[in-house]
Amino acid sequence: MSGSAAGMLAIWPLLVFLIYLVLLVLGVYCLILFIQLAKRAIKALDLYIQEKSNQD
């Protein structure tokens, strides 16, 4: 095996770890955004229900 091939093999686990880390961070970020969206949806639904119940 040449020196450059051995270097690529040494870098490969680091690259996989960095990809895993990026995906983990993106997953947490998406979870936070989903929670914020759910809170807004619940608030909007509460306002809608309150508005509809006051019209009767």
N, CA, C, O and CB atoms as a CASP TS submission, in Angstrom:
PFRMAT TS
TARGET T0000
AUTHOR 0000-0000-0000
METHOD Language model
MODEL 1
PARENT N/A
ATOM      1  N   MET     1       0.844  -1.166   0.000  1.00  0.00           N
ATOM      2  CA  MET     1       0.000   0.000   0.000  1.00  0.00           C
ATOM      3  C   MET     1       0.896   1.239   0.000  1.00  0.00           C
ATOM      4  O   MET     1       1.900   1.282   0.712  1.00  0.00           O
ATOM      5  CB  MET     1      -0.964  -0.008   1.218  1.00  0.00           C
ATOM      6  N   SER     2       0.540   2.227  -0.785  1.00  0.00           N
ATOM      7  CA  SER     2       1.359   3.434  -0.837  1.00  0.00           C
ATOM      8  C   SER     2       1.047   4.338   0.354  1.00  0.00           C
ATOM      9  O   SER     2       0.078   4.111   1.079  1.00  0.00           O
ATOM     10  CB  SER     2       1.127   4.190  -2.162  1.00  0.00           C
ATOM     11  N   GLY     3       1.862   5.347   0.546  1.00  0.00           N
ATOM     12  CA  GLY     3       1.700   6.252   1.682  1.00  0.00           C
ATOM     13  C   GLY     3       0.409   7.050   1.622  1.00  0.00           C
ATOM     14  O   GLY     3      -0.207   7.307   2.657  1.00  0.00           O
ATOM     15  N   SER     4      -0.009   7.445   0.426  1.00  0.00           N
ATOM     16  CA  SER     4      -1.231   8.249   0.316  1.00  0.00           C
ATOM     17  C   SER     4      -2.469   7.409   0.610  1.00  0.00           C
ATOM     18  O   SER     4      -3.438   7.920   1.173  1.00  0.00           O
ATOM     19  CB  SER     4      -1.341   8.870  -1.083  1.00  0.00           C
ATOM     20  N   ALA     5      -2.453   6.139   0.242  1.00  0.00           N
ATOM     21  CA  ALA     5      -3.592   5.266   0.533  1.00  0.00           C
ATOM     22  C   ALA     5      -3.709   5.027   2.029  1.00  0.00           C
ATOM     23  O   ALA     5      -4.815   4.971   2.566  1.00  0.00           O
ATOM     24  CB  ALA     5      -3.455   3.925  -0.210  1.00  0.00           C
ATOM     25  N   ALA     6      -2.581   4.887   2.702  1.00  0.00           N
ATOM     26  CA  ALA     6      -2.610   4.706   4.152  1.00  0.00           C
ATOM     27  C   ALA     6      -3.102   5.970   4.827  1.00  0.00           C
ATOM     28  O   ALA     6      -3.792   5.902   5.845  1.00  0.00           O
ATOM     29  CB  ALA     6      -1.221   4.324   4.685  1.00  0.00           C
ATOM     30  N   GLY     7      -2.756   7.125   4.273  1.00  0.00           N
ATOM     31  CA  GLY     7      -3.236   8.393   4.820  1.00  0.00           C
ATOM     32  C   GLY     7      -4.743   8.528   4.679  1.00  0.00           C
ATOM     33  O   GLY     7      -5.417   9.012   5.589  1.00  0.00           O
ATOM     34  N   MET     8      -5.269   8.103   3.544  1.00  0.00           N
ATOM     35  CA  MET     8      -6.720   8.158   3.340  1.00  0.00           C
ATOM     36  C   MET     8      -7.440   7.227   4.307  1.00  0.00           C
ATOM     37  O   MET     8      -8.508   7.560   4.821  1.00  0.00           O
ATOM     38  CB  MET     8      -7.074   7.789   1.890  1.00  0.00           C
ATOM     39  N   LEU     9      -6.856   6.064   4.550  1.00  0.00           N
ATOM     40  CA  LEU     9      -7.476   5.135   5.483  1.00  0.00           C
ATOM     41  C   LEU     9      -7.448   5.693   6.906  1.00  0.00           C
ATOM     42  O   LEU     9      -8.341   5.405   7.703  1.00  0.00           O
ATOM     43  CB  LEU     9      -6.770   3.777   5.430  1.00  0.00           C
ATOM     44  N   ALA    10      -6.445   6.474   7.222  1.00  0.00           N
ATOM     45  CA  ALA    10      -6.363   7.060   8.566  1.00  0.00           C
ATOM     46  C   ALA    10      -7.368   8.189   8.733  1.00  0.00           C
ATOM     47  O   ALA    10      -7.857   8.426   9.837  1.00  0.00           O
ATOM     48  CB  ALA    10      -4.946   7.576   8.844  1.00  0.00           C
ATOM     49  N   ILE    11      -7.678   8.886   7.651  1.00  0.00           N
ATOM     50  CA  ILE    11      -8.615  10.012   7.714  1.00  0.00           C
ATOM     51  C   ILE    11     -10.066   9.535   7.701  1.00  0.00           C
ATOM     52  O   ILE    11     -10.944  10.232   8.210  1.00  0.00           O
ATOM     53  CB  ILE    11      -8.372  10.970   6.543  1.00  0.00           C
ATOM     54  N   TRP    12     -10.326   8.393   7.146  1.00  0.00           N
ATOM     55  CA  TRP    12     -11.697   7.896   6.972  1.00  0.00           C
ATOM     56  C   TRP    12     -12.511   7.855   8.276  1.00  0.00           C
ATOM     57  O   TRP    12     -13.645   8.332   8.262  1.00  0.00           O
ATOM     58  CB  TRP    12     -11.654   6.511   6.370  1.00  0.00           C
ATOM     59  N   PRO    13     -12.016   7.323   9.391  1.00  0.00           N
ATOM     60  CA  PRO    13     -12.827   7.328  10.619  1.00  0.00           C
ATOM     61  C   PRO    13     -13.140   8.742  11.115  1.00  0.00           C
ATOM     62  O   PRO    13     -14.219   8.982  11.658  1.00  0.00           O
ATOM     63  CB  PRO    13     -12.108   6.557  11.715  1.00  0.00           C
ATOM     64  N   LEU    14     -12.217   9.667  10.936  1.00  0.00           N
ATOM     65  CA  LEU    14     -12.460  11.047  11.332  1.00  0.00           C
ATOM     66  C   LEU    14     -13.563  11.664  10.482  1.00  0.00           C
ATOM     67  O   LEU    14     -14.415  12.391  10.993  1.00  0.00           O
ATOM     68  CB  LEU    14     -11.176  11.873  11.217  1.00  0.00           C
ATOM     69  N   LEU    15     -13.546  11.378   9.203  1.00  0.00           N
ATOM     70  CA  LEU    15     -14.573  11.887   8.306  1.00  0.00           C
ATOM     71  C   LEU    15     -15.947  11.324   8.667  1.00  0.00           C
ATOM     72  O   LEU    15     -16.934  12.059   8.685  1.00  0.00           O
ATOM     73  CB  LEU    15     -14.226  11.548   6.857  1.00  0.00           C
ATOM     74  N   VAL    16     -16.012  10.051   8.947  1.00  0.00           N
ATOM     75  CA  VAL    16     -17.282   9.424   9.341  1.00  0.00           C
ATOM     76  C   VAL    16     -17.781  10.029  10.653  1.00  0.00           C
ATOM     77  O   VAL    16     -18.976  10.285  10.802  1.00  0.00           O
ATOM     78  CB  VAL    16     -17.115   7.885   9.485  1.00  0.00           C
ATOM     79  N   PHE    17     -16.883  10.256  11.593  1.00  0.00           N
ATOM     80  CA  PHE    17     -17.267  10.863  12.873  1.00  0.00           C
ATOM     81  C   PHE    17     -17.800  12.275  12.670  1.00  0.00           C
ATOM     82  O   PHE    17     -18.787  12.655  13.299  1.00  0.00           O
ATOM     83  CB  PHE    17     -16.073  10.887  13.837  1.00  0.00           C
ATOM     84  N   LEU    18     -17.162  13.062  11.799  1.00  0.00           N
ATOM     85  CA  LEU    18     -17.624  14.423  11.547  1.00  0.00           C
ATOM     86  C   LEU    18     -18.996  14.432  10.888  1.00  0.00           C
ATOM     87  O   LEU    18     -19.838  15.267  11.220  1.00  0.00           O
ATOM     88  CB  LEU    18     -16.624  15.167  10.675  1.00  0.00           C
ATOM     89  N   ILE    19     -19.228  13.513   9.956  1.00  0.00           N
ATOM     90  CA  ILE    19     -20.539  13.412   9.319  1.00  0.00           C
ATOM     91  C   ILE    19     -21.588  13.027  10.359  1.00  0.00           C
ATOM     92  O   ILE    19     -22.686  13.584  10.368  1.00  0.00           O
ATOM     93  CB  ILE    19     -20.514  12.380   8.162  1.00  0.00           C
ATOM     94  N   TYR    20     -21.261  12.089  11.223  1.00  0.00           N
ATOM     95  CA  TYR    20     -22.179  11.681  12.274  1.00  0.00           C
ATOM     96  C   TYR    20     -22.491  12.856  13.204  1.00  0.00           C
ATOM     97  O   TYR    20     -23.641  13.046  13.599  1.00  0.00           O
ATOM     98  CB  TYR    20     -21.592  10.506  13.071  1.00  0.00           C
ATOM     99  N   LEU    21     -21.484  13.631  13.547  1.00  0.00           N
ATOM    100  CA  LEU    21     -21.659  14.778  14.436  1.00  0.00           C
ATOM    101  C   LEU    21     -22.545  15.837  13.789  1.00  0.00           C
ATOM    102  O   LEU    21     -23.409  16.413  14.450  1.00  0.00           O
ATOM    103  CB  LEU    21     -20.298  15.381  14.808  1.00  0.00           C
ATOM    104  N   VAL    22     -22.337  16.096  12.509  1.00  0.00           N
ATOM    105  CA  VAL    22     -23.159  17.079  11.798  1.00  0.00           C
ATOM    106  C   VAL    22     -24.609  16.617  11.746  1.00  0.00           C
ATOM    107  O   VAL    22     -25.521  17.414  11.963  1.00  0.00           O
ATOM    108  CB  VAL    22     -22.620  17.311  10.370  1.00  0.00           C
ATOM    109  N   LEU    23     -24.827  15.347  11.464  1.00  0.00           N
ATOM    110  CA  LEU    23     -26.197  14.829  11.418  1.00  0.00           C
ATOM    111  C   LEU    23     -26.861  14.883  12.790  1.00  0.00           C
ATOM    112  O   LEU    23     -28.059  15.147  12.888  1.00  0.00           O
ATOM    113  CB  LEU    23     -26.204  13.392  10.894  1.00  0.00           C
ATOM    114  N   LEU    24     -26.105  14.641  13.829  1.00  0.00           N
ATOM    115  CA  LEU    24     -26.648  14.719  15.180  1.00  0.00           C
ATOM    116  C   LEU    24     -27.064  16.148  15.521  1.00  0.00           C
ATOM    117  O   LEU    24     -28.136  16.366  16.085  1.00  0.00           O
ATOM    118  CB  LEU    24     -25.622  14.210  16.197  1.00  0.00           C
ATOM    119  N   VAL    25     -26.229  17.108  15.184  1.00  0.00           N
ATOM    120  CA  VAL    25     -26.550  18.516  15.441  1.00  0.00           C
ATOM    121  C   VAL    25     -27.773  18.938  14.635  1.00  0.00           C
ATOM    122  O   VAL    25     -28.649  19.630  15.154  1.00  0.00           O
ATOM    123  CB  VAL    25     -25.347  19.421  15.099  1.00  0.00           C
ATOM    124  N   LEU    26     -27.840  18.529  13.377  1.00  0.00           N
ATOM    125  CA  LEU    26     -29.009  18.859  12.559  1.00  0.00           C
ATOM    126  C   LEU    26     -30.287  18.225  13.110  1.00  0.00           C
ATOM    127  O   LEU    26     -31.357  18.831  13.055  1.00  0.00           O
ATOM    128  CB  LEU    26     -28.786  18.404  11.118  1.00  0.00           C
ATOM    129  N   GLY    27     -30.175  17.018  13.635  1.00  0.00           N
ATOM    130  CA  GLY    27     -31.333  16.362  14.232  1.00  0.00           C
ATOM    131  C   GLY    27     -31.832  17.103  15.455  1.00  0.00           C
ATOM    132  O   GLY    27     -33.041  17.261  15.629  1.00  0.00           O
ATOM    133  N   VAL    28     -30.932  17.556  16.300  1.00  0.00           N
ATOM    134  CA  VAL    28     -31.327  18.316  17.493  1.00  0.00           C
ATOM    135  C   VAL    28     -31.946  19.646  17.079  1.00  0.00           C
ATOM    136  O   VAL    28     -32.940  20.074  17.665  1.00  0.00           O
ATOM    137  CB  VAL    28     -30.108  18.555  18.425  1.00  0.00           C
ATOM    138  N   TYR    29     -31.372  20.299  16.082  1.00  0.00           N
ATOM    139  CA  TYR    29     -31.902  21.566  15.597  1.00  0.00           C
ATOM    140  C   TYR    29     -33.313  21.381  15.038  1.00  0.00           C
ATOM    141  O   TYR    29     -34.199  22.187  15.319  1.00  0.00           O
ATOM    142  CB  TYR    29     -30.975  22.160  14.525  1.00  0.00           C
ATOM    143  N   CYS    30     -33.525  20.332  14.253  1.00  0.00           N
ATOM    144  CA  CYS    30     -34.864  20.053  13.718  1.00  0.00           C
ATOM    145  C   CYS    30     -35.856  19.743  14.830  1.00  0.00           C
ATOM    146  O   CYS    30     -37.022  20.131  14.746  1.00  0.00           O
ATOM    147  CB  CYS    30     -34.811  18.886  12.733  1.00  0.00           C
ATOM    148  N   LEU    31     -35.409  19.054  15.861  1.00  0.00           N
ATOM    149  CA  LEU    31     -36.283  18.765  16.997  1.00  0.00           C
ATOM    150  C   LEU    31     -36.702  20.052  17.697  1.00  0.00           C
ATOM    151  O   LEU    31     -37.867  20.208  18.062  1.00  0.00           O
ATOM    152  CB  LEU    31     -35.584  17.825  17.990  1.00  0.00           C
ATOM    153  N   ILE    32     -35.765  20.972  17.887  1.00  0.00           N
ATOM    154  CA  ILE    32     -36.090  22.258  18.516  1.00  0.00           C
ATOM    155  C   ILE    32     -37.085  23.039  17.665  1.00  0.00           C
ATOM    156  O   ILE    32     -38.041  23.611  18.189  1.00  0.00           O
ATOM    157  CB  ILE    32     -34.813  23.091  18.735  1.00  0.00           C
ATOM    158  N   LEU    33     -36.859  23.063  16.349  1.00  0.00           N
ATOM    159  CA  LEU    33     -37.795  23.765  15.463  1.00  0.00           C
ATOM    160  C   LEU    33     -39.179  23.126  15.498  1.00  0.00           C
ATOM    161  O   LEU    33     -40.184  23.836  15.473  1.00  0.00           O
ATOM    162  CB  LEU    33     -37.264  23.776  14.028  1.00  0.00           C
ATOM    163  N   PHE    34     -39.245  21.807  15.555  1.00  0.00           N
ATOM    164  CA  PHE    34     -40.536  21.123  15.610  1.00  0.00           C
ATOM    165  C   PHE    34     -41.272  21.439  16.903  1.00  0.00           C
ATOM    166  O   PHE    34     -42.489  21.626  16.897  1.00  0.00           O
ATOM    167  CB  PHE    34     -40.346  19.615  15.474  1.00  0.00           C
ATOM    168  N   ILE    35     -40.542  21.498  18.010  1.00  0.00           N
ATOM    169  CA  ILE    35     -41.169  21.826  19.289  1.00  0.00           C
ATOM    170  C   ILE    35     -41.720  23.245  19.264  1.00  0.00           C
ATOM    171  O   ILE    35     -42.820  23.489  19.759  1.00  0.00           O
ATOM    172  CB  ILE    35     -40.165  21.663  20.442  1.00  0.00           C
ATOM    173  N   GLN    36     -40.971  24.182  18.696  1.00  0.00           N
ATOM    174  CA  GLN    36     -41.460  25.557  18.586  1.00  0.00           C
ATOM    175  C   GLN    36     -42.702  25.619  17.704  1.00  0.00           C
ATOM    176  O   GLN    36     -43.650  26.336  18.023  1.00  0.00           O
ATOM    177  CB  GLN    36     -40.364  26.475  18.024  1.00  0.00           C
ATOM    178  N   LEU    37     -42.706  24.880  16.603  1.00  0.00           N
ATOM    179  CA  LEU    37     -43.868  24.842  15.722  1.00  0.00           C
ATOM    180  C   LEU    37     -45.079  24.253  16.438  1.00  0.00           C
ATOM    181  O   LEU    37     -46.194  24.752  16.284  1.00  0.00           O
ATOM    182  CB  LEU    37     -43.555  24.033  14.461  1.00  0.00           C
ATOM    183  N   ALA    38     -44.871  23.207  17.209  1.00  0.00           N
ATOM    184  CA  ALA    38     -45.975  22.587  17.935  1.00  0.00           C
ATOM    185  C   ALA    38     -46.549  23.541  18.977  1.00  0.00           C
ATOM    186  O   ALA    38     -47.764  23.592  19.166  1.00  0.00           O
ATOM    187  CB  ALA    38     -45.513  21.290  18.606  1.00  0.00           C
ATOM    188  N   LYS    39     -45.683  24.300  19.656  1.00  0.00           N
ATOM    189  CA  LYS    39     -46.168  25.274  20.639  1.00  0.00           C
ATOM    190  C   LYS    39     -47.030  26.344  19.980  1.00  0.00           C
ATOM    191  O   LYS    39     -48.078  26.725  20.502  1.00  0.00           O
ATOM    192  CB  LYS    39     -44.990  25.929  21.368  1.00  0.00           C
ATOM    193  N   ARG    40     -46.569  26.826  18.817  1.00  0.00           N
ATOM    194  CA  ARG    40     -47.354  27.840  18.101  1.00  0.00           C
ATOM    195  C   ARG    40     -48.676  27.271  17.618  1.00  0.00           C
ATOM    196  O   ARG    40     -49.697  27.957  17.664  1.00  0.00           O
ATOM    197  CB  ARG    40     -46.561  28.394  16.914  1.00  0.00           C
ATOM    198  N   ALA    41     -48.673  26.029  17.155  1.00  0.00           N
ATOM    199  CA  ALA    41     -49.904  25.407  16.675  1.00  0.00           C
ATOM    200  C   ALA    41     -50.902  25.227  17.810  1.00  0.00           C
ATOM    201  O   ALA    41     -52.101  25.433  17.623  1.00  0.00           O
ATOM    202  CB  ALA    41     -49.601  24.056  16.022  1.00  0.00           C
ATOM    203  N   ILE    42     -50.416  24.845  18.977  1.00  0.00           N
ATOM    204  CA  ILE    42     -51.300  24.683  20.132  1.00  0.00           C
ATOM    205  C   ILE    42     -51.889  26.028  20.541  1.00  0.00           C
ATOM    206  O   ILE    42     -53.074  26.125  20.861  1.00  0.00           O
ATOM    207  CB  ILE    42     -50.541  24.050  21.315  1.00  0.00           C
ATOM    208  N   LYS    43     -51.047  27.071  20.527  1.00  0.00           N
ATOM    209  CA  LYS    43     -51.529  28.405  20.879  1.00  0.00           C
ATOM    210  C   LYS    43     -52.583  28.876  19.876  1.00  0.00           C
ATOM    211  O   LYS    43     -53.607  29.437  20.267  1.00  0.00           O
ATOM    212  CB  LYS    43     -50.356  29.407  20.935  1.00  0.00           C
ATOM    213  N   ALA    44     -52.333  28.649  18.584  1.00  0.00           N
ATOM    214  CA  ALA    44     -53.293  29.046  17.550  1.00  0.00           C
ATOM    215  C   ALA    44     -54.588  28.256  17.680  1.00  0.00           C
ATOM    216  O   ALA    44     -55.669  28.813  17.487  1.00  0.00           O
ATOM    217  CB  ALA    44     -52.692  28.847  16.150  1.00  0.00           C
ATOM    218  N   LEU    45     -54.502  26.984  18.000  1.00  0.00           N
ATOM    219  CA  LEU    45     -55.700  26.175  18.177  1.00  0.00           C
ATOM    220  C   LEU    45     -56.499  26.637  19.390  1.00  0.00           C
ATOM    221  O   LEU    45     -57.728  26.678  19.344  1.00  0.00           O
ATOM    222  CB  LEU    45     -55.328  24.701  18.321  1.00  0.00           C
ATOM    223  N   ASP    46     -55.812  26.982  20.468  1.00  0.00           N
ATOM    224  CA  ASP    46     -56.502  27.506  21.652  1.00  0.00           C
ATOM    225  C   ASP    46     -57.236  28.802  21.330  1.00  0.00           C
ATOM    226  O   ASP    46     -58.375  28.992  21.757  1.00  0.00           O
ATOM    227  CB  ASP    46     -55.504  27.739  22.796  1.00  0.00           C
ATOM    228  N   LEU    47     -56.587  29.699  20.575  1.00  0.00           N
ATOM    229  CA  LEU    47     -57.243  30.950  20.182  1.00  0.00           C
ATOM    230  C   LEU    47     -58.444  30.682  19.284  1.00  0.00           C
ATOM    231  O   LEU    47     -59.482  31.330  19.423  1.00  0.00           O
ATOM    232  CB  LEU    47     -56.250  31.874  19.467  1.00  0.00           C
ATOM    233  N   TYR    48     -58.311  29.739  18.374  1.00  0.00           N
ATOM    234  CA  TYR    48     -59.412  29.396  17.480  1.00  0.00           C
ATOM    235  C   TYR    48     -60.590  28.833  18.265  1.00  0.00           C
ATOM    236  O   TYR    48     -61.735  29.215  18.019  1.00  0.00           O
ATOM    237  CB  TYR    48     -58.950  28.388  16.424  1.00  0.00           C
ATOM    238  N   ILE    49     -60.327  27.948  19.188  1.00  0.00           N
ATOM    239  CA  ILE    49     -61.404  27.348  19.989  1.00  0.00           C
ATOM    240  C   ILE    49     -62.079  28.419  20.845  1.00  0.00           C
ATOM    241  O   ILE    49     -63.303  28.445  20.975  1.00  0.00           O
ATOM    242  CB  ILE    49     -60.852  26.206  20.891  1.00  0.00           C
ATOM    243  N   GLN    50     -61.262  29.306  21.427  1.00  0.00           N
ATOM    244  CA  GLN    50     -61.822  30.376  22.264  1.00  0.00           C
ATOM    245  C   GLN    50     -62.683  31.313  21.417  1.00  0.00           C
ATOM    246  O   GLN    50     -63.753  31.733  21.859  1.00  0.00           O
ATOM    247  CB  GLN    50     -60.690  31.173  22.966  1.00  0.00           C
ATOM    248  N   GLU    51     -62.233  31.640  20.218  1.00  0.00           N
ATOM    249  CA  GLU    51     -62.992  32.522  19.347  1.00  0.00           C
ATOM    250  C   GLU    51     -64.307  31.875  18.925  1.00  0.00           C
ATOM    251  O   GLU    51     -65.343  32.540  18.905  1.00  0.00           O
ATOM    252  CB  GLU    51     -62.166  32.891  18.117  1.00  0.00           C
ATOM    253  N   LYS    52     -64.280  30.604  18.592  1.00  0.00           N
ATOM    254  CA  LYS    52     -65.494  29.910  18.163  1.00  0.00           C
ATOM    255  C   LYS    52     -66.481  29.730  19.319  1.00  0.00           C
ATOM    256  O   LYS    52     -67.694  29.767  19.109  1.00  0.00           O
ATOM    257  CB  LYS    52     -65.137  28.549  17.565  1.00  0.00           C
ATOM    258  N   SER    53     -65.972  29.535  20.534  1.00  0.00           N
ATOM    259  CA  SER    53     -66.879  29.333  21.682  1.00  0.00           C
ATOM    260  C   SER    53     -67.502  30.660  22.110  1.00  0.00           C
ATOM    261  O   SER    53     -68.602  30.667  22.663  1.00  0.00           O
ATOM    262  CB  SER    53     -66.119  28.692  22.878  1.00  0.00           C
ATOM    263  N   ASN    54     -66.822  31.783  21.867  1.00  0.00           N
ATOM    264  CA  ASN    54     -67.390  33.085  22.229  1.00  0.00           C
ATOM    265  C   ASN    54     -68.438  33.544  21.242  1.00  0.00           C
ATOM    266  O   ASN    54     -69.265  34.383  21.598  1.00  0.00           O
ATOM    267  CB  ASN    54     -66.300  34.124  22.324  1.00  0.00           C
ATOM    268  N   GLN    55     -68.449  33.039  20.015  1.00  0.00           N
ATOM    269  CA  GLN    55     -69.422  33.436  19.018  1.00  0.00           C
ATOM    270  C   GLN    55     -70.803  32.837  19.289  1.00  0.00           C
ATOM    271  O   GLN    55     -71.815  33.395  18.867  1.00  0.00           O
ATOM    272  CB  GLN    55     -68.942  33.031  17.646  1.00  0.00           C
ATOM    273  N   ASP    56     -70.844  31.728  19.976  1.00  0.00           N
ATOM    274  CA  ASP    56     -72.132  31.052  20.225  1.00  0.00           C
ATOM    275  C   ASP    56     -72.951  31.773  21.249  1.00  0.00           C
ATOM    276  O   ASP    56     -74.056  31.339  21.572  1.00  0.00           O
ATOM    277  CB  ASP    56     -71.913  29.630  20.677  1.00  0.00           C
TER
END
